[in-house]
Amino acid sequence: MRMCPSPNLQARARLSRRLFLGAGLALATSACSGGILDPVGPVGADASKILIDATIIMLAIVIPTIVLAFWVAWRYRASNPKAEYLPYWSYSGRIEAVVWSIPILTIMFLGGVIWIGSYRLDPFRPLSTTVPPLEVQVVSLDWKWLFIYPQQGIATVNEFVVPAGVPVHFSITSASVFNVFFVPRLGSMIYAMPGMVSQLHLQADRPADLFGISAHFSGDGFSDMQFEVKSVPPAQFAAWLQGVRSAGPVLNLATYTQLAQQSENVRALTFRAVDPRLFDAISSQKIAPGPGPEPPTPEHAGREVSTGGRH
């Protein structure tokens, strides 16, 4: 005798399915929030558009292939006597045309979308705007980020504040090892390289609290090499500048030498003034690179000590 599930079990099953679907939708939407699919500037918006367009184009192959695989398995199942089976053929022009034409067209569309988008998003290319850009000099240290505002004569560590609606021109270098500067919601990660200066143009269209990361492994403190990004209204940016200029130390060769020492979990700090020649001296390596890992102390002799994985 066939047993029917009780109404309580059926209700619980329906509730479980709804909870499962709700959790899946919540997870999917939360994955987009605060990431590259939730941009706040033109570069991030264009980058996410390329990603979405490329995914849709590739689905033109993926979805039909998956559907066809299930259809073939169902059509030619052992219990279906109506399925015609023709094992004695070696070539079909129509099948070959479909098999080759669809991937070729997909690659052409995908290549065109990515080529055009990559040209528009060249990090060295200024943004199309009449607003003068804010100049910011970025230095990758072990394991923190130094931001120098040459026009304003200040500097910050692990904190980057920018006026909303104003383009930013970054000049990026490294005082230590290779690293990667990346603000996911603004777009365009780019290398910070010792002895070189990379250029990057970004913009935040509206006020927002963002975050930036190091996207390249660089040793023990890599995982905590993050910084705050605050896009604020122009009036609030001016007030912030005034507050920074009124307190804090001066960033010169002596204070920079202390800052260049390896340190982890560095809190945000500001400098009320900065030596205007400092960034050029760092990028041209007139100032020696960071000191690197400390040698093991006597009390740690004989124990394994991490060297920070410099390269």
C-alpha positions as CSV (number, residue, x, y, z in Angstrom):
1,M,0.0,0.0,0.0
2,R,1.3,3.4,-1.0
3,M,1.8,5.8,1.9
4,C,0.9,9.5,1.3
5,P,2.9,12.1,3.2
6,S,1.0,13.9,6.0
7,P,0.0,17.6,5.6
8,N,2.5,18.6,8.2
9,L,5.4,17.0,6.3
10,Q,4.2,18.6,3.0
11,A,4.1,22.0,4.7
12,R,7.6,21.5,6.1
13,A,8.9,20.5,2.7
14,R,7.4,23.6,1.1
15,L,8.8,25.8,3.8
16,S,12.3,24.2,3.5
17,R,12.2,24.8,-0.3
18,R,11.3,28.4,0.2
19,L,13.9,29.0,2.8
20,F,16.5,27.3,0.5
21,L,15.5,29.5,-2.4
22,G,15.5,32.6,-0.3
23,A,18.9,31.9,1.1
24,G,20.2,31.3,-2.4
25,L,18.8,34.6,-3.7
26,A,20.2,36.4,-0.6
27,L,23.6,34.9,-1.2
28,A,23.5,35.8,-4.9
29,T,22.5,39.4,-4.3
30,S,25.0,39.9,-1.4
31,A,27.8,38.7,-3.6
32,C,27.2,41.6,-5.9
33,S,26.9,44.2,-3.1
34,G,30.1,46.0,-2.4
35,G,32.0,44.3,-5.2
36,I,32.9,44.8,-8.9
37,L,29.2,44.3,-9.9
38,D,28.2,47.3,-7.6
39,P,30.3,50.1,-9.1
40,V,30.3,53.7,-8.1
41,G,32.3,55.2,-11.0
42,P,32.5,55.2,-14.8
43,V,35.5,52.9,-14.9
44,G,33.9,50.3,-12.6
45,A,30.6,50.5,-14.5
46,D,32.3,49.9,-17.8
47,A,34.3,47.0,-16.4
48,S,31.2,45.3,-14.9
49,K,29.4,45.8,-18.2
50,I,32.2,44.0,-20.1
51,L,32.0,41.2,-17.6
52,I,28.3,40.8,-17.9
53,D,28.3,41.1,-21.7
54,A,31.1,38.5,-22.0
55,T,29.1,36.1,-19.8
56,I,25.9,36.5,-21.8
57,I,27.8,35.9,-25.1
58,M,29.5,32.8,-23.7
59,L,26.1,31.5,-22.5
60,A,25.1,31.3,-26.2
61,I,27.3,28.2,-26.3
62,V,27.0,27.0,-22.7
63,I,23.2,26.9,-22.4
64,P,22.5,25.1,-25.8
65,T,25.2,22.6,-25.1
66,I,23.8,21.7,-21.7
67,V,20.2,21.5,-23.1
68,L,21.4,19.4,-26.0
69,A,23.3,17.0,-23.7
70,F,20.1,16.4,-21.7
71,W,18.0,16.1,-24.8
72,V,20.4,13.5,-26.4
73,A,20.4,11.5,-23.2
74,W,16.6,11.5,-23.1
75,R,16.0,11.0,-26.8
76,Y,18.4,8.0,-27.2
77,R,17.6,6.3,-23.9
78,A,17.4,2.5,-24.1
79,S,13.6,2.5,-23.4
80,N,12.8,4.7,-26.5
81,P,12.3,2.4,-29.5
82,K,11.3,5.3,-31.8
83,A,14.7,7.0,-31.7
84,E,16.5,6.4,-35.0
85,Y,20.1,5.2,-34.5
86,L,22.4,5.6,-37.6
87,P,25.9,4.4,-36.6
88,Y,27.2,4.1,-40.2
89,W,28.1,7.7,-41.1
90,S,31.5,9.4,-41.2
91,Y,30.7,13.1,-42.1
92,S,27.8,15.5,-41.9
93,G,28.3,18.9,-43.5
94,R,25.4,20.4,-41.6
95,I,26.7,19.2,-38.2
96,E,30.2,20.5,-39.0
97,A,28.8,23.9,-40.0
98,V,26.9,24.2,-36.7
99,V,29.8,22.9,-34.6
100,W,32.3,25.4,-36.1
101,S,30.2,28.4,-37.0
102,I,28.7,29.0,-33.5
103,P,32.1,29.0,-31.6
104,I,33.7,31.2,-34.3
105,L,30.9,33.8,-34.1
106,T,31.0,33.7,-30.3
107,I,34.8,34.3,-30.3
108,M,34.4,37.2,-32.8
109,F,31.7,38.9,-30.7
110,L,33.6,38.2,-27.4
111,G,36.9,39.5,-28.9
112,G,35.2,42.6,-30.2
113,V,33.5,43.5,-26.9
114,I,36.7,42.9,-24.9
115,W,39.0,44.7,-27.4
116,I,36.8,47.8,-27.6
117,G,36.2,47.8,-23.8
118,S,39.9,47.4,-23.1
119,Y,40.8,50.3,-25.3
120,R,38.3,52.5,-23.6
121,L,39.5,51.4,-20.1
122,D,43.2,51.9,-20.8
123,P,44.4,53.0,-17.3
124,F,46.8,55.5,-18.8
125,R,44.0,57.2,-20.7
126,P,42.4,60.2,-18.9
127,L,38.6,60.2,-18.3
128,S,36.4,62.1,-20.7
129,T,35.5,65.1,-18.4
130,T,36.1,68.8,-18.2
131,V,36.7,68.7,-14.4
132,P,40.4,69.0,-13.6
133,P,41.6,65.8,-11.9
134,L,42.8,65.4,-8.4
135,E,46.5,64.3,-8.4
136,V,47.3,61.5,-6.0
137,Q,50.7,59.7,-5.6
138,V,50.5,56.1,-4.2
139,V,53.3,54.2,-2.7
140,S,53.1,50.5,-1.8
141,L,55.0,49.7,1.4
142,D,55.3,46.6,3.6
143,W,52.4,46.2,4.4
144,K,50.5,49.5,4.0
145,W,49.6,52.1,1.4
146,L,50.9,55.7,1.4
147,F,48.8,58.3,-0.3
148,I,50.4,61.7,-1.1
149,Y,48.3,64.6,-2.3
150,P,50.9,66.9,-4.0
151,Q,48.5,69.7,-4.8
152,Q,47.2,69.9,-1.2
153,G,50.6,69.1,0.4
154,I,49.4,66.4,2.7
155,A,49.7,62.6,3.0
156,T,47.8,59.7,4.5
157,V,48.4,56.0,5.3
158,N,45.7,53.4,4.7
159,E,43.1,56.1,4.2
160,F,42.1,57.6,0.9
161,V,39.6,60.4,0.7
162,V,38.3,61.8,-2.6
163,P,35.6,64.4,-3.6
164,A,32.7,62.7,-5.3
165,G,32.4,63.6,-9.0
166,V,36.0,64.6,-9.4
167,P,38.3,62.4,-11.5
168,V,41.5,61.2,-9.8
169,H,44.8,60.7,-11.5
170,F,46.9,58.2,-9.7
171,S,50.7,57.9,-10.0
172,I,51.6,54.5,-8.5
173,T,54.9,53.0,-7.5
174,S,56.3,50.6,-4.9
175,A,59.0,51.2,-2.3
176,S,59.4,47.4,-1.8
177,V,58.2,44.5,-3.9
178,F,55.6,44.1,-6.7
179,N,52.1,44.8,-5.6
180,V,48.7,45.5,-7.1
181,F,46.5,48.5,-6.3
182,F,42.8,47.7,-6.5
183,V,39.6,49.4,-5.4
184,P,36.9,46.9,-6.6
185,R,34.0,49.3,-6.9
186,L,36.1,51.9,-8.8
187,G,37.7,49.4,-11.2
188,S,41.0,48.8,-12.9
189,M,43.5,47.0,-10.7
190,I,47.1,47.9,-11.7
191,Y,50.6,46.9,-10.7
192,A,52.7,49.0,-8.3
193,M,56.3,48.3,-9.3
194,P,59.6,49.4,-7.8
195,G,61.6,51.8,-9.9
196,M,58.5,52.6,-12.1
197,V,55.4,54.7,-12.0
198,S,52.1,53.3,-13.2
199,Q,49.2,55.7,-14.2
200,L,45.6,55.2,-13.4
201,H,42.5,57.3,-13.8
202,L,39.4,56.7,-11.7
203,Q,36.3,58.5,-10.4
204,A,33.7,58.0,-7.8
205,D,30.3,59.4,-9.0
206,R,28.6,59.6,-5.6
207,P,29.5,59.7,-1.9
208,A,30.2,56.2,-0.6
209,D,32.4,54.2,1.8
210,L,34.6,51.8,-0.2
211,F,37.6,49.7,0.5
212,G,40.9,49.0,-1.4
213,I,43.1,46.0,-1.2
214,S,46.4,44.6,-2.2
215,A,45.7,42.1,-5.0
216,H,49.2,40.5,-5.1
217,F,50.9,38.4,-2.4
218,S,53.8,40.2,-0.9
219,G,54.6,38.5,2.4
220,D,53.4,38.0,6.0
221,G,51.2,41.1,6.2
222,F,49.6,40.8,2.8
223,S,46.2,39.8,4.0
224,D,45.8,42.9,6.1
225,M,47.2,45.3,3.5
226,Q,43.9,47.1,3.0
227,F,42.8,50.7,3.1
228,E,39.7,52.8,3.5
229,V,38.3,54.8,0.6
230,K,35.9,57.6,1.3
231,S,34.1,59.4,-1.5
232,V,32.6,62.6,0.1
233,P,30.9,65.8,-1.1
234,P,33.4,68.5,-2.2
235,A,32.6,70.6,0.9
236,Q,33.3,67.7,3.2
237,F,36.5,67.0,1.4
238,A,37.6,70.6,1.9
239,A,36.8,70.3,5.6
240,W,38.8,67.1,5.8
241,L,41.8,68.8,4.2
242,Q,41.6,71.6,6.8
243,G,41.5,69.0,9.6
244,V,44.5,67.1,8.3
245,R,46.6,70.3,7.8
246,S,45.9,71.4,11.4
247,A,47.5,68.3,13.2
248,G,49.9,65.5,12.7
249,P,53.6,65.1,11.8
250,V,55.4,66.1,8.7
251,L,56.3,63.5,6.1
252,N,59.9,64.0,5.3
253,L,62.9,61.6,4.8
254,A,63.2,60.9,8.5
255,T,59.6,60.1,9.1
256,Y,59.4,58.1,5.8
257,T,62.3,56.0,6.9
258,Q,60.4,55.0,10.0
259,L,57.2,54.4,7.9
260,A,59.1,52.2,5.5
261,Q,59.8,49.6,8.2
262,Q,57.7,46.5,7.9
263,S,54.6,46.6,10.0
264,E,51.2,44.8,9.9
265,N,47.6,46.0,10.7
266,V,48.6,49.6,10.4
267,R,45.9,52.0,11.5
268,A,45.0,55.0,9.3
269,L,47.2,58.1,10.0
270,T,47.7,61.5,8.3
271,F,50.6,63.9,7.8
272,R,49.9,67.7,7.8
273,A,52.7,68.4,5.3
274,V,54.9,66.4,3.0
275,D,58.3,66.9,1.2
276,P,57.3,67.6,-2.4
277,R,60.4,65.7,-3.7
278,L,59.7,62.5,-1.7
279,F,57.6,60.6,-4.3
280,D,60.1,61.2,-7.1
281,A,62.9,60.1,-4.8
282,I,61.0,56.9,-4.0
283,S,60.0,56.1,-7.6
284,S,63.5,56.7,-9.0
285,Q,65.0,54.7,-6.1
286,K,67.1,57.6,-4.9
287,I,65.8,56.4,-1.6
288,A,66.7,52.8,-0.9
289,P,63.8,50.2,-0.9
290,G,62.3,49.0,2.3
291,P,64.7,47.2,4.7
292,G,63.0,43.8,4.3
293,P,62.4,41.2,7.0
294,E,64.1,41.5,10.3
295,P,66.7,38.8,11.2
296,P,65.7,36.4,13.9
297,T,66.5,37.6,17.5
298,P,68.7,35.4,19.8
299,E,65.7,34.2,21.8
300,H,64.1,32.9,18.6
301,A,67.2,31.2,17.4
302,G,66.6,27.6,16.2
303,R,62.9,28.3,15.6
304,E,61.4,28.8,12.1
305,V,61.0,32.5,11.3
306,S,58.9,33.7,8.3
307,T,60.9,36.0,6.0
308,G,57.9,37.7,4.4
309,G,58.2,36.0,1.0
310,R,59.9,38.9,-0.7
311,H,60.6,38.5,-4.4
